[in-house]
Amino acid sequence: MEHTFRRKANTGTRYDLGGAIAIVTGGGRGLGKAIALGLAQAGSGVVVVSRTETEIESVAEEIRGAGGRALAVVTDLTSTEQIEDLVEAAIAEFARVDILVNNAATSYMAPLLDFKESSWDRIFDTNCKGAFLLSRAVAKRMIDQGGGKIINITTVGAERGGVGMGVYHASKGALKMLTMCMAAEWAPHNINVNAVGPGLTRTEFSRPIWDHRARVEKYLSAVPKARVAEPEEIVGAVVFLASDASDFITGQSIYVDGGYLAT
């Protein structure tokens, strides 16, 4: 049985997202901003989400200024009520959601022996629980419309331990497993769920690592490409997983890491 879940322009390319609508969390800056702009450039309308109104309004205006469609929705992903309001706002504006990118994340760099319980809860509530709650809310809409694509942003730390980032890595490892479980349960509804795991990327989020000489040198010594990624270099994998070209891929993690996990 053939499934159709997006209204697309017939441009002859399987990577065209024309007619699709995407939600991107953490979309106001860094990697989330790059993803939002990249999906818009591929033709998708974008709902840009974060807790900071000025940032997401700026990204939405940039998309609209380039001729795209965008909506900024302030949302705290630790609030179930706000998650439901976000989905309702997206449906009210665009009538559908075809793509969800769970990019929002938080972290604290500290040794495990000193890690505060409140910091643990904040990381897991945002990085894992929030992604689950939003995915579930969006998946219910996707089922009604015939399918969709969910992309979770994890990290190379989901595969390899590290010092000072243990709770962040654990949350992303949990998100990787959640990706596989959602993929298995929702495949019969034509919903593909995959993950993109960046290596060290030059954003404000990861500045404490790439802007610290000893830390970045240690990391780069294990990277065959021998450099830090730029946010735009992560976008291609997201666009691919959002497109028709990935229709038979689900439950997988694509690592964009310059070869880090190959060493």
Long-range contacts (C-beta under 8 A, 24 or more apart in sequence): 3-146, 3-147, 3-190, 4-146, 5-98, 5-142, 5-145, 5-146, 5-147, 5-148, 5-190, 6-98, 8-43, 9-43, 14-243, 14-244, 14-245, 15-42, 15-239, 15-240, 15-243, 15-244, 15-245, 16-42, 16-43, 16-243, 17-42, 17-43, 17-44, 17-99, 17-239, 17-242, 17-243, 18-42, 18-43, 18-44, 19-43, 20-44, 20-45, 20-98, 20-99, 20-242, 21-45, 21-46, 21-47, 21-90, 21-94, 21-95, 21-96, 21-97, 21-98, 21-99, 22-46, 22-47, 22-97, 22-98, 22-99, 22-100, 22-101, 22-242, 23-47, 23-49, 23-86, 23-87, 23-90, 23-97, 23-99, 23-100, 23-101, 23-134, 23-138, 24-48, 24-49, 24-101, 24-103, 25-49, 25-50, 25-75, 25-77, 25-101, 25-102, 25-103, 25-104, 25-130, 25-131, 25-134, 26-50, 26-103, 26-104, 26-105, 27-56, 27-59, 27-103, 28-52, 28-55, 28-56, 28-58, 28-59, 29-55, 29-203, 29-204, 30-201, 30-203, 30-204, 30-205, 30-231, 31-103, 31-153, 31-198, 31-201, 31-203, 31-205, 31-231, 31-234, 32-101, 32-103, 32-104, 33-59, 33-231, 34-231, 34-232, 34-234, 34-235, 35-101, 35-103, 35-153, 35-234, 35-235, 35-238, 36-63, 36-70, 37-62, 37-63, 37-235, 38-232, 38-235, 38-236, 38-238, 38-239, 39-99, 39-101, 39-238, 39-239, 39-242, 40-66, 40-68, 40-69, 40-70, 41-66, 41-68, 42-239, 42-242, 42-243, 44-68, 44-98, 44-99, 44-242, 45-69, 45-70, 45-71, 45-94, 46-70, 46-71, 47-71, 47-72, 47-73, 47-86, 47-89, 47-90, 47-93, 47-94, 47-97, 48-72, 48-73, 49-73, 49-74, 49-75, 49-77, 49-86, 49-104, 50-74, 50-75, 50-104, 51-75, 51-76, 69-94, 77-104, 77-126, 77-130, 77-131, 77-133, 77-134, 78-122, 78-125, 78-126, 78-129, 78-130, 80-133, 83-130, 83-133, 83-134, 83-137, 84-137, 86-134, 87-134, 87-137, 87-138, 87-141, 91-141, 96-141, 96-145, 97-138, 97-141, 97-142, 97-148, 98-142, 98-145, 98-148, 98-149, 99-148, 99-149, 99-150, 99-151, 99-242, 100-134, 100-135, 100-138, 100-148, 100-149, 100-150, 100-151, 101-151, 101-153, 101-238, 101-242, 102-130, 102-131, 102-134, 102-135, 102-150, 102-151, 102-152, 102-153, 102-175, 103-153, 104-130, 104-131, 105-153, 105-168, 105-171, 105-172, 105-205, 107-165, 107-167, 107-168, 107-205, 108-167, 108-168, 109-164, 109-165, 109-208, 110-164, 111-163, 111-164, 112-166, 112-167, 115-166, 115-167, 119-167, 120-167, 123-167, 123-168, 123-171, 124-167, 124-171, 124-174, 127-168, 127-171, 127-172, 127-174, 127-175, 128-171, 128-174, 128-175, 128-178, 131-175, 131-178, 132-178, 135-182, 135-193, 139-182, 139-186, 139-189, 139-191, 142-189, 142-190, 142-191, 143-186, 143-189, 143-191, 146-190, 147-189, 147-190, 147-191, 147-192, 148-190, 148-191, 148-192, 149-191, 149-192, 149-193, 149-194, 149-241, 149-242, 149-246, 150-182, 150-191, 150-192, 150-193, 150-194, 151-193, 151-194, 151-195, 151-196, 151-238, 151-241, 151-242, 152-176, 152-178, 152-179, 152-193, 152-194, 152-195, 152-196, 153-195, 153-196, 153-197, 153-198, 153-238, 154-179, 154-195, 154-196, 154-197, 154-253, 155-197, 155-198, 155-199, 156-197, 156-198, 156-199, 156-200, 156-255, 156-257, 156-260, 156-261, 158-195, 158-197, 158-253, 159-197, 159-255, 159-261, 160-261, 172-197, 176-253, 179-251, 179-253, 180-251, 183-250, 183-251, 183-252, 184-251, 187-250, 192-241, 192-246, 192-247, 192-249, 192-250, 193-250, 193-251, 194-241, 194-246, 194-249, 194-250, 194-251, 194-252, 194-253, 194-254, 195-252, 195-253, 195-254, 196-234, 196-237, 196-238, 196-241, 196-253, 196-254, 196-255, 196-256, 197-253, 197-254, 197-255, 197-256, 197-257, 198-229, 198-234, 198-255, 198-256, 198-257, 199-223, 199-229, 199-255, 199-256, 199-257, 199-258, 199-260, 200-228, 200-229, 200-260, 201-228, 201-229, 201-230, 201-231, 201-233, 201-234, 202-228, 202-229, 202-230, 202-231, 203-231, 219-260, 222-260, 222-263, 223-257, 223-258, 223-259, 223-260, 223-263, 224-258, 224-259, 224-260, 224-262, 224-263, 225-258, 225-259, 226-258, 227-258, 229-256, 229-257, 229-258
